[in-house]
Amino acid sequence: MSISYLIIIVAAGVALLLFLILKLKLNAFIALLMTSIFVGLLAGMPLSEITTSIQNGMGNTLGFVAVVVGLGAIFGQMLESSGGAHALANHLLSWFGPKKASWAMVITGFLVAIPVFFDVGLIILVPMIYALSRDTKRSLLHYGMPLIAGLAVTHAFIPPTPGPIAVADILGADLGWVIFFGIVLGFPSAVLAGPVFGNYIAKRINIQPPAESAEESEIKSMQDLPSFTKVALIISLPLVLILLSTLTSLLVKEEVVTASAISDLIIFLGHPFSALIIATLTAIAFCLKRGMTNKEIMELSTKSLGPAGIIILVTGAGGVLKQVLVDSGVGQAIADSMAQASLPPILLAWILASLVRATQGSATVAMITAAGIMAPVLPVFNLSAPEIALVVIAISSGGTAFAHVNDSGFWLVSRYFGMNESQTIQSWTVGSTIIGVCGLVFALVASLFV
């Protein structure tokens, strides 16, 4: 097959995926499976091999992702229900003071989104944005943009949130490096899209908060919030364990440290499975200590797995697309062709993710589609673990950019901030694009030093 035909196969697959999701309104899980079969047929795969690829792709991906996303969902639910998000926000606001409250909100969003989904974080914290806006008479966007920028960056850049977990698994990236670059490159992106751009756009779009609700009055009267230190330690626990594991593995590999029972134990405890089991059990114990019953813990755990289920299935379908590209030989052929081109894999990954994101709206689908296409390509470049992690960040950046009317998050921000479509485009669409472009630029710069 010529390279032109191979490119047509991939382009046709992406076009079919977009048609199924946008025009026929099919669920992304079904659409990705159908796209994978379509690509396999165009590539000339026998029918029996296509079904085998589906089984292998789904199984190989979910063996890791299902465990991590499931544990991460329960972990986040425990911290949300314990009042952890409010404790973080209240402490940071008191620390930074009213004049620098926008910085408190970007840090709050950045921390809260580690265990909690973007939409949940926005819903539970938006009353605080309302209160700040009323007290200072500033536009809601002055505090709102920093919050959603922090939430969006962490949700897309830093495991154990589902997006980067899925992309890292499909690409075979080391989670420790993804977490490291997600924090180092993600926070400056959140700052530029949050406090910096938020201050600019708030002077041009004056959005006033709604009248105080009963929920906000209840939040103000909450005296029994958990300790900031305890919540921060619980949130950072899985990240620290994973980073320590990655560092130990690197030191052992470079023979700086001799392999021993202690190094093996650190590496084991920092595996995402072990780290999240420990973090989830710690969060459950924290909730029990705060007065929750075992029955309430069980009900919350079950509730948290509902939203995680569709993410797990969509991620598995992304693994199927990757497997079909690998088994059909399309991925390898494109990789061989790309090796002769001058386009860096980081830039290509970002372009793929941003195109799908802008066209169909879902950041998760955009990230998983781009990862599925890039996975067969990366081996030919012989990238190091840090370089593969930067490709993950590039895909996460592209999947965050260009949020507009076909994205559910766009309407969530519009609704809770009381903005019309034009105002939401001027604020959140531009803000998400700043995150996406900054993430790409920072990843390209970082690639020069790894």
C-alpha positions in Angstrom: 0.0 0.0 0.0 1.3 3.5 -0.9 1.7 6.1 1.8 -1.1 8.2 0.1 -3.5 5.3 0.6 -2.5 4.8 4.2 -3.1 8.4 4.9 -6.5 8.1 3.2 -7.3 5.1 5.5 -6.5 7.1 8.7 -8.3 10.2 7.4 -11.4 8.1 6.4 -11.4 6.5 9.8 -11.3 9.9 11.6 -14.0 11.2 9.3 -16.3 8.2 10.0 -15.7 8.6 13.8 -16.8 12.3 13.6 -19.8 11.4 11.4 -21.0 8.8 13.8 -20.6 11.0 16.9 -21.7 14.4 15.4 -24.3 13.4 12.8 -25.7 10.1 14.1 -25.2 10.9 17.8 -23.7 7.5 18.5 -22.0 6.9 21.8 -18.3 7.3 21.5 -17.7 3.7 22.6 -19.7 2.3 19.8 -18.4 4.8 17.3 -14.7 4.0 18.1 -15.4 0.2 17.7 -17.1 0.8 14.4 -14.3 3.0 13.2 -11.7 0.4 14.2 -13.6 -2.3 12.1 -13.8 0.2 9.2 -10.1 0.9 9.3 -9.3 -2.8 9.4 -11.5 -3.5 6.4 -9.9 -0.7 4.4 -6.5 -2.0 5.3 -7.4 -5.5 3.9 -7.5 -7.3 7.3 -9.3 -10.7 7.3 -12.5 -10.5 9.3 -11.3 -13.1 11.9 -8.2 -10.9 12.5 -10.3 -7.8 13.0 -12.3 -9.5 15.8 -9.0 -10.8 17.4 -7.6 -7.3 17.3 -10.7 -6.0 19.0 -10.4 -8.5 21.8 -6.7 -8.0 22.3 -6.9 -4.2 22.1 -9.7 -4.0 24.6 -8.1 -6.5 27.0 -4.6 -5.1 26.9 -5.9 -1.5 27.5 -8.5 -2.3 30.2 -6.1 -4.5 32.2 -4.5 -1.3 33.4 -7.0 1.5 32.8 -10.0 -0.1 34.4 -8.2 -0.6 37.7 -6.7 2.8 37.9 -9.8 4.8 36.7 -12.0 2.7 39.1 -9.8 3.3 42.1 -9.3 7.0 41.1 -13.1 7.5 41.0 -13.6 6.0 44.5 -10.7 8.0 45.8 -12.1 11.3 44.4 -15.6 10.6 45.7 -14.3 10.1 49.2 -12.5 13.4 49.2 -15.4 15.2 47.6 -18.0 13.9 50.1 -15.7 14.6 53.1 -15.7 18.3 52.3 -12.0 18.2 51.2 -12.5 20.5 48.2 -14.1 23.2 50.4 -11.3 22.8 53.0 -8.7 23.4 50.4 -10.4 26.4 48.9 -11.1 28.0 52.3 -7.6 27.6 53.5 -6.0 29.0 50.4 -8.4 31.9 50.3 -7.5 32.8 53.9 -3.8 32.4 53.1 -3.7 34.5 49.9 -6.2 37.1 51.1 -8.9 38.9 49.0 -6.5 40.8 46.7 -4.8 37.6 45.5 -7.9 35.4 45.6 -7.5 34.5 41.9 -4.2 32.8 42.7 -5.9 30.9 45.5 -8.6 29.7 43.0 -6.1 28.5 40.4 -4.2 26.5 43.0 -7.5 25.2 44.4 -8.6 24.0 40.9 -5.2 22.5 40.3 -5.3 20.5 43.5 -9.0 19.5 43.6 -9.0 18.1 40.0 -6.4 15.5 40.9 -9.0 13.3 42.6 -12.2 15.0 41.3 -13.6 15.3 37.8 -13.7 18.7 36.1 -17.4 19.1 36.1 -17.8 18.0 39.7 -15.0 20.3 40.9 -16.7 23.3 39.2 -20.1 22.5 40.6 -19.0 22.1 44.2 -16.7 25.2 44.2 -18.7 27.7 42.1 -20.6 29.0 45.2 -17.2 30.3 46.5 -16.7 32.1 43.2 -20.1 33.7 43.6 -19.3 34.8 47.1 -15.9 36.3 46.2 -17.5 38.2 43.3 -20.2 39.6 45.5 -17.8 40.7 48.2 -15.3 42.4 45.9 -17.8 43.6 43.2 -15.5 42.2 40.6 -16.7 40.3 37.5 -17.3 36.6 38.1 -14.6 35.8 35.5 -11.9 37.3 37.7 -12.1 34.3 40.0 -13.9 31.9 37.7 -11.3 31.7 35.0 -8.5 30.8 37.4 -10.7 28.1 38.9 -11.7 26.4 35.7 -8.1 26.8 34.2 -6.7 25.0 37.2 -9.4 22.3 37.0 -9.0 21.8 33.2 -5.2 21.6 33.3 -5.0 19.0 36.1 -7.9 17.0 34.6 -6.1 16.7 31.3 -2.4 16.7 32.3 -2.0 14.9 35.6 -2.8 11.2 36.5 -4.8 9.7 38.1 -7.4 11.6 36.1 -8.8 9.3 33.3 -7.5 11.3 30.3 -3.8 11.2 30.9 -4.1 7.7 32.4 -5.6 6.4 29.2 -3.2 8.2 26.9 -0.2 7.1 28.9 -1.3 3.5 28.8 -2.0 3.5 25.1 1.4 5.1 24.4 3.2 3.0 27.0 4.4 6.1 28.9 5.8 6.1 32.4 3.2 7.7 34.8 5.9 9.2 37.0 7.3 11.2 34.1 3.7 12.2 33.0 3.0 13.4 36.5 6.3 15.3 36.6 5.8 17.1 33.3 2.1 17.5 34.0 2.9 19.6 37.1 5.9 21.4 35.8 4.4 22.3 32.4 0.7 22.4 33.4 0.8 24.9 36.2 2.3 27.7 34.2 -0.3 27.0 31.5 -3.0 27.3 34.2 -1.6 30.5 35.5 -1.5 32.1 32.0 -5.1 31.0 31.2 -6.3 31.7 34.8 -5.1 34.7 36.8 -3.4 36.4 33.8 -6.1 36.0 31.2 -8.8 36.0 33.8 -7.8 39.5 35.0 -7.8 40.7 31.3 -11.1 39.3 30.3 -12.9 40.2 33.5 -12.3 43.9 32.7 -14.1 43.4 29.4 -16.9 41.1 30.3 -18.6 42.1 33.6 -20.6 39.0 34.8 -22.3 39.4 38.1 -23.1 36.4 40.3 -26.7 35.2 41.0 -28.4 35.9 44.3 -27.2 33.9 47.3 -28.7 30.4 47.4 -29.5 28.1 50.3 -26.6 25.9 49.3 -24.1 28.8 49.6 -25.5 29.8 53.0 -25.0 26.2 54.1 -21.4 26.2 52.9 -20.7 29.4 54.8 -22.0 27.8 58.0 -19.9 24.6 57.6 -17.7 24.6 60.7 -16.6 21.0 60.6 -14.4 21.1 57.5 -11.5 18.7 57.4 -7.9 19.8 58.0 -6.2 21.4 55.0 -3.0 19.6 55.8 -4.7 16.2 56.0 -6.6 16.7 52.7 -3.4 18.0 50.9 -1.4 15.0 52.2 -4.1 12.5 51.0 -4.3 14.1 47.6 -0.5 14.1 47.2 -0.1 10.6 48.5 -0.5 8.6 45.2 1.5 11.2 43.2 4.4 11.1 45.6 4.4 7.2 45.6 4.4 7.1 41.8 7.1 9.7 41.5 9.3 7.9 44.1 8.8 4.7 42.2 9.9 6.3 38.9 12.9 7.9 40.5 14.0 4.7 42.2 13.6 2.7 38.9 15.7 5.3 37.1 18.4 5.3 39.8 18.6 1.5 39.7 18.7 1.4 35.9 21.6 3.9 35.9 23.3 1.9 38.6 23.4 4.9 40.9 21.5 2.8 43.5 21.9 -1.0 43.9 18.8 -3.1 43.4 17.6 -4.4 46.8 14.5 -5.5 48.7 14.0 -1.8 49.7 14.2 -0.5 46.1 11.8 -3.3 45.0 9.4 -2.3 47.7 9.5 1.4 46.8 8.9 0.5 43.1 6.0 -1.8 44.1 4.3 0.7 46.3 4.6 3.3 43.6 3.0 1.2 40.9 -0.3 3.0 40.1 -2.3 0.0 41.3 -0.5 0.0 44.7 -0.4 3.7 45.0 -4.1 4.2 44.4 -5.1 1.3 46.6 -3.2 2.9 49.4 -4.6 6.3 48.7 -8.2 5.1 48.4 -8.0 3.1 51.7 -6.5 6.2 53.3 -9.3 8.4 52.0 -11.9 5.8 53.2 -10.3 5.7 56.7 -10.4 9.5 56.7 -14.1 9.5 55.9 -14.8 6.9 58.6 -12.9 9.0 61.1 -15.1 12.0 60.2 -18.3 10.0 61.0 -19.3 8.3 57.8 -20.8 4.8 58.2 -19.6 1.7 56.3 -22.9 1.7 54.5 -22.4 5.3 53.3 -18.9 4.5 52.1 -20.2 1.6 50.1 -23.0 3.7 48.5 -20.6 6.5 47.6 -18.1 4.0 46.1 -20.8 2.5 44.0 -22.1 5.9 42.9 -18.6 7.0 41.9 -18.1 4.0 39.5 -21.1 5.1 37.3 -19.3 8.0 35.5 -16.1 6.0 35.5 -17.7 3.1 33.5 -18.2 5.0 30.2 -14.7 6.4 30.5 -13.3 2.9 30.9 -15.2 1.6 27.9 -14.3 4.5 25.6 -10.6 4.1 26.6 -10.8 0.4 25.8 -12.3 1.3 22.4 -9.3 3.6 21.8 -7.0 0.7 22.6 -8.9 -1.3 19.9 -8.2 1.4 17.3 -4.6 1.3 18.2 -4.4 -2.5 18.0 -6.1 -2.5 14.6 -3.6 0.1 13.3 -0.8 -2.1 14.6 -2.1 -5.5 13.4 -3.1 -4.1 9.9 0.4 -2.7 9.4 -1.0 0.8 8.7 0.6 2.2 11.9 4.0 0.9 11.0 3.9 2.0 7.4 2.9 5.5 8.5 5.6 5.5 11.2 8.3 4.6 8.6 7.1 7.4 6.4 7.0 9.9 9.3 10.5 9.0 10.3 11.7 10.6 7.1 9.6 13.7 7.6 10.7 16.7 9.7 7.5 17.0 11.8 8.3 16.3 15.5 6.0 13.7 17.1 5.1 16.1 19.8 3.7 18.6 17.2 1.9 15.8 15.2 0.3 14.5 18.4 -1.0 17.9 19.3 -2.4 18.6 15.8 -4.3 15.3 15.8 -5.8 15.8 19.2 -6.7 19.4 18.6 -8.4 18.7 15.3 -10.5 16.0 16.7 -11.3 18.1 19.8 -12.3 21.1 17.8 -14.5 19.0 15.5 -16.4 16.8 17.9 -16.0 18.4 21.3 -15.1 15.6 23.7 -11.6 16.0 25.1 -11.5 12.4 26.1 -12.4 11.1 22.6 -9.9 13.6 21.1 -7.1 12.4 23.4 -7.8 8.7 23.0 -8.2 9.0 19.2 -4.8 10.8 18.9 -3.2 8.3 21.2 -4.5 5.4 19.2 -3.1 6.9 16.0 0.3 7.9 17.5 0.9 4.6 19.4 2.2 2.6 16.4 4.2 5.6 15.2 6.3 6.3 18.4 8.5 3.1 18.3 10.2 4.2 15.1 11.5 7.4 16.8 13.1 5.4 19.6 11.9 8.0 22.2 13.1 7.9 25.8 10.6 7.7 28.7 10.6 11.5 29.3 10.1 12.1 25.6 7.1 9.8 25.4 5.7 11.6 28.5 6.0 14.9 26.6 4.0 13.4 23.7 1.3 12.5 26.4 1.3 16.2 27.5 1.1 17.3 23.8 -2.0 15.1 23.3 -3.5 16.4 26.6 -2.9 20.0 25.5 -4.4 19.4 22.1 -7.4 17.7 23.7 -8.0 20.7 25.9 -7.8 23.5 23.3 -10.6 25.0 21.3 -13.5 24.2 23.7 -16.6 25.6 22.0 -20.3 24.9 21.5 -19.9 21.2 20.8 -18.3 20.5 24.2 -20.4 19.7 27.3 -17.9 21.6 29.4 -18.6 24.8 27.4 -22.3 24.7 28.4 -21.4 23.9 32.0 -19.3 27.0 32.3 -21.9 29.0 30.4 -24.6 27.9 32.7 -22.9 28.3 36.0 -21.3 31.6 35.1 -24.5 33.0 33.6 -22.9 33.9 30.2 -24.3 33.7 26.7 -22.6 31.9 23.9 -20.6 34.9 22.7 -19.3 35.6 26.2 -18.4 32.0 26.8 -16.4 31.8 23.6 -14.5 35.1 24.4 -13.6 33.7 27.9 -13.6 29.9 28.2 -12.9 29.1 24.5 -10.0 31.5 24.5 -8.8 30.3 27.9 -8.9 26.6 26.9 -6.9 27.5 23.8 -4.3 29.3 25.8 -3.9 26.1 27.9 -3.6 24.0 24.7 -1.1 26.2 23.0 1.0 26.8 26.1 1.1 23.1 26.8 2.4 22.5 23.3 5.0 25.2 23.4 6.3 24.1 26.9 6.4 20.5 25.8 8.5 21.4 22.7 10.8 23.5 24.8 11.2 20.7 27.4 12.0 18.2 24.6 15.2 20.2 23.9 16.5 19.3 27.4 15.5 15.6 27.8 
